[in-house]
């Protein structure tokens, strides 16, 4: 089993070493929305720098809203050469309260669509992965409407990204 950070007997425990084993949490503080756009856009808040030759556990906890007709889609932007599979959970169709749910596995950069119900009620979406990097770079959530619509589609404040370095 790999543990991170690798602390050895007799090693001086510094604040930096201690913090390196804690998760990094990035949270949206305000709602962000778009209208009439199918083009994936980089989220303004949900991103983090990743080191080269490292392994991370990544969790996106998303509160998404859009008119039912627009729905919602996501993808991840990752550092060049990064590998892993993302596990995607959330509503499908147009009813966020339906028992129809997505539980699928995809490549990190694959676009995944979710159902929503209205611009005033959010849908819960969760995407997780173990990401292995080759080069340093930025991990970022991207999102857009799945069907172009004049109604606002976006992420609610409180959506967050949690990242733990594991190796």
Long-range contacts (C-beta under 8 A, 24 or more apart in sequence): 2-55, 2-166, 2-167, 3-166, 4-55, 4-165, 4-166, 4-167, 20-165, 21-165, 22-164, 23-162, 23-163, 23-164, 24-48, 24-162, 24-163, 24-164, 25-160, 25-161, 25-162, 26-160, 26-161, 26-162, 26-163, 27-158, 27-159, 27-160, 27-161, 28-155, 28-156, 28-157, 28-158, 28-159, 28-160, 29-157, 30-157, 31-65, 31-154, 31-155, 31-156, 31-157, 32-154, 32-155, 33-65, 33-152, 33-153, 33-154, 33-155, 34-144, 34-145, 34-152, 34-153, 34-154, 35-149, 35-150, 35-151, 35-152, 35-153, 36-145, 36-148, 36-149, 36-150, 37-144, 37-145, 37-148, 37-153, 38-144, 38-145, 38-146, 38-147, 38-148, 39-144, 40-73, 40-75, 40-111, 40-142, 40-143, 40-144, 41-142, 41-143, 41-144, 42-77, 42-140, 42-141, 42-142, 43-140, 43-141, 43-142, 43-143, 43-155, 46-140, 46-141, 46-155, 46-159, 46-160, 46-161, 47-138, 47-139, 47-140, 47-141, 47-161, 48-138, 48-139, 48-140, 48-161, 48-163, 49-136, 49-137, 49-138, 49-139, 50-78, 50-79, 50-82, 50-131, 50-133, 50-136, 50-137, 50-138, 50-139, 50-163, 51-133, 51-136, 51-165, 52-79, 52-133, 52-134, 52-135, 52-136, 53-133, 53-134, 54-132, 54-133, 54-165, 54-167, 55-130, 55-131, 55-132, 55-133, 55-165, 55-166, 55-167, 56-130, 56-131, 56-132, 56-133, 56-139, 56-163, 56-164, 56-165, 56-166, 57-128, 57-129, 57-130, 57-163, 57-164, 57-166, 58-86, 58-128, 58-129, 58-130, 58-131, 58-139, 58-161, 58-162, 58-163, 59-126, 59-127, 59-128, 59-161, 59-162, 59-163, 60-125, 60-126, 60-127, 60-128, 60-141, 60-159, 60-160, 60-161, 61-124, 61-125, 61-126, 61-159, 61-160, 61-161, 61-162, 62-90, 62-124, 62-125, 62-126, 62-127, 62-141, 62-155, 62-159, 63-122, 63-123, 63-124, 63-125, 63-155, 63-156, 63-158, 63-159, 64-114, 64-116, 64-122, 64-123, 64-125, 64-143, 64-153, 64-154, 64-155, 64-156, 64-159, 65-116, 65-118, 65-119, 65-120, 65-121, 65-122, 65-123, 65-152, 65-153, 65-154, 65-155, 65-156, 66-116, 66-119, 66-145, 66-149, 66-151, 66-152, 66-153, 66-154, 67-116, 67-118, 67-119, 67-149, 67-151, 67-152, 67-153, 68-94, 68-95, 68-115, 68-116, 68-117, 68-118, 69-94, 69-147, 69-149, 69-151, 70-116, 70-145, 70-146, 70-147, 70-148, 70-149, 70-151, 70-153, 71-113, 71-114, 71-115, 71-116, 71-145, 71-146, 71-147, 72-113, 72-114, 72-115, 72-116, 72-123, 72-125, 72-143, 72-144, 72-145, 72-146, 72-153, 73-111, 73-112, 73-113, 73-114, 73-143, 73-144, 73-145, 73-146, 74-111, 74-112, 74-114, 74-125, 74-127, 74-141, 74-142, 74-143, 75-109, 75-110, 75-111, 75-112, 75-142, 75-143, 76-108, 76-109, 76-127, 76-129, 76-139, 76-140, 76-141, 76-142, 77-109, 77-138, 77-139, 77-140, 77-141, 77-142, 78-108, 78-109, 78-131, 78-133, 78-137, 78-139, 79-133, 79-134, 79-135, 79-136, 79-137, 79-138, 79-139, 80-134, 80-135, 80-137, 81-133, 81-134, 81-135, 82-108, 82-131, 82-132, 82-133, 82-134, 82-137, 82-139, 83-108, 83-131, 83-132, 83-134, 84-108, 84-129, 84-130, 84-131, 84-132, 85-129, 85-130, 86-110, 86-112, 86-127, 86-128, 86-129, 87-127, 87-128, 87-129, 88-112, 88-125, 88-126, 88-127, 89-125, 89-126, 89-127, 90-114, 90-115, 90-123, 90-124, 90-125, 90-126, 91-115, 91-116, 91-123, 91-124, 91-125, 96-121, 96-122, 96-123, 113-146, 114-146, 116-153, 119-151, 119-152, 119-153, 122-156, 130-166, 139-163
